[in-house]
């Protein structure tokens, strides 16, 4: 299948890109800066989620695309990149375009655990806003909601190594702190499984999939 992947230079997106290629798919990566590839099944197009918030911008990019996977995400806002634009406005424009392109069989959205009716942070609320829009559209879709994702090249792993090297234990707040981390390999396996079943008839709009590890562990 031919897959449009956004966020392909990020931690999750990079792993998903490599897994899709290894599985035999053609991958078109939407990236902010022009890139070249010597792999005939890997290509790039330039896109900027901070600016590409209109449906019309995405329509031409979806020509011949079977599956769209959005893994764009930021943990902190900057003057150039806001939660609203990157997590809500641009994804919603992309999702709306998918409805109008006959070849698109499936949309997979990388959200976050906690992006639900109990969400309070700007991060989770911006993810939830896009999730809700996607779920209401007439296109087969999966909304993947992982817990803390870890892997040797991930930001969480770097943060934990830094915390482990400190002479004192760091605790965030007084409440019991449990996390249910999931390895990046398991996350990419989940994405592959969803892509492989695209068009099988079992996909419906807006199915949410929590991705968590097998055990809840104390953060400290």
N, C-alpha and C positions, 0 to 999 in steps of 0.2 A: 504494500500500500504506500501511497504518497502522503506524507505527514508534515503538516506545518507545526513547528515547535517554537514557542516563544520562551524567552529566558534561557536559551540554550547554553549561554556562557556561565550560568550560575551553578551552584553546588548540585541541586537536584536536577536542573535542566541538562547539565553536562553528563551526568550519569544516565539520564533517560535517553539522551541523544546517542550515546555509545551503545546502549542496550538495544535501541531500535535498529541501528545499523547492523549490529551483530545478528539480529533476528531477520535480516534480509529486507528491511523497509528502505524506501527512499525518503530522506529527511531534508526538509527545507527549513533552515533556521532563520528566524527573524531576530536580527541583532541591530544594535544602535550604530555600530561602526562597520564599514564595508570590510568583508573578509573573503578570502579565496579558499578553494578546496581542490585537492588533487584526487579526491575520492569521487567517482562518477555518481555515487548514490547520495552524496552530501552536497548541498548547495546553500547559499546564504542570500538573504535579501535584507535591506536596511529598513528598520522600523523603530520608532521611538514612542514608547508608551506614555511618555510625558506630554506628547503632542498629538499622537494619532488617536484622537477621541471621537472621530466621525466615522460612521459606517462606510461611507463611500471610499475612504482610504484603504479599507481592507478588502473590498470586493475583488479587485484585480489580483490581489495577492493570493486569493483562494482558488484561482483557476486550476482545475485538475487535482485539487486536494481532497483526499478521502477522510482524513482524521485531523482534528485540530487539538493540540495539547498546549495549554497555557500554564507555564511554571513561573511567570514573572512575580517577583515579590521583594519587598524591602522591609527591614525591621525598624529603620529610622528614617524620618523625613529629612529632606534637605531643601534648600531654596529651589533647586531644579527638579526635585522628584518628591511628589506628595502621595500619600496614601490614596487620596481621592482619585487622582489621575491614573496611577499605576495599578491600583487594586480594583477600581470601580469603573471609571469612565472609559478608559481604553479597552478593558476586557468586555464591557457591555457593548461597545461599538463592534468589536470583533465577533461577539456572539450573535449580534443582530445580523451581521453580514453572512454568517454561516447559514442562517435560515434561508437566505435568498440564493444560495449556491447549491445546485442540485447534487453535485458530487460529494458534498460533505455528509458523511454518514454518522459521525460521532464527534462530540466535543468532550474533552477531559480537562477539568479545571482543578488546579492545585490550590486548595484552600488551607484551612488550619483547624485543628481541634479547638473548639471554643467559639468558632464563628457561628453562633446560634442565637436563639432568643434570649440567652443570658449574657450575651456579649456586652462589654462596657468599654473596652479600649478602642481607640481610633483604628488601630491595626485590625482587630477582629471585626469591628463594625464595617470597615471598608471591604473586607473580604466577604462578609455576609451579604452586603448589598449586591455585589456581583453574583454571588451564588444564587440569591433569590431571583434575580433577573434571568439567569440561565435556566433555572428550574421551571420558570414560567413560559419559556419559549418552546415552540413545536419542533424541537430537534433532540435526537437521542444524546444524552449527556450523563456523565458521571462527575460528581463533585467529591474529590478526594481530600479527606481531612486528617492529615497525619498529626501525631503527637510530636514530641521532640525528636528530630532526625539526627542521628549521629553517624559519623564515619571519619576516617583519619584525615580527610582533607576538608572537613566541614567546619563551619564557624563554631558550632557547639563544642566540638572536640578541642579546638584551640582554646576556647573559654574555660573548659573544664581543666585542661592542662595548666592553665594560668592559675586557676583557683586552687588546684592541688599543690602548687608550688608555694603557696602563701603560708606563713607560719601560723596563722589563725584561721579557724573555720568561718567561712562567710555564710550568713543566714539572711534570707530575704523575708522579713516579716516574722510574725509569731505563730501563724497558723501551721498545722501539719503540712509538710511539703512533699507530696508524692508526684512522681512523674512516671510515665509509661513509655520510655524511649523505644524507637524503632530504628533499625539499621537501614542505611541508604540502599543496601542491596535488596532488602525486602520491599522497600518503596518502589524501586525500579521494577521488580518482579510484578508488583501489583499493576503498574502502568502497562507493562507488556501484556498481562492477562486481559486487561480491559480492551487494549487495541486488537488483540487476536480475536476477540468475540464481536468486533464491530460488524454490523450488518447481519448478525446471526438471528435477529428478531427478538432477542432478550433484553435489549437496551431501551429504556424509556427516558423521558425528560427528567432531569434533576435528581437522579438517585444519589444519595449521600453515602459515602463509605468512610467510616472512621478507620484510620490506620494506627494501631498502637502495638507496642511490644507485648509479650506474653505475661508480663508481671509488673505491677506497680511497685516502684522503688523509691525510697526516701531520697530527696534531693541533697540533704546534708547528712 
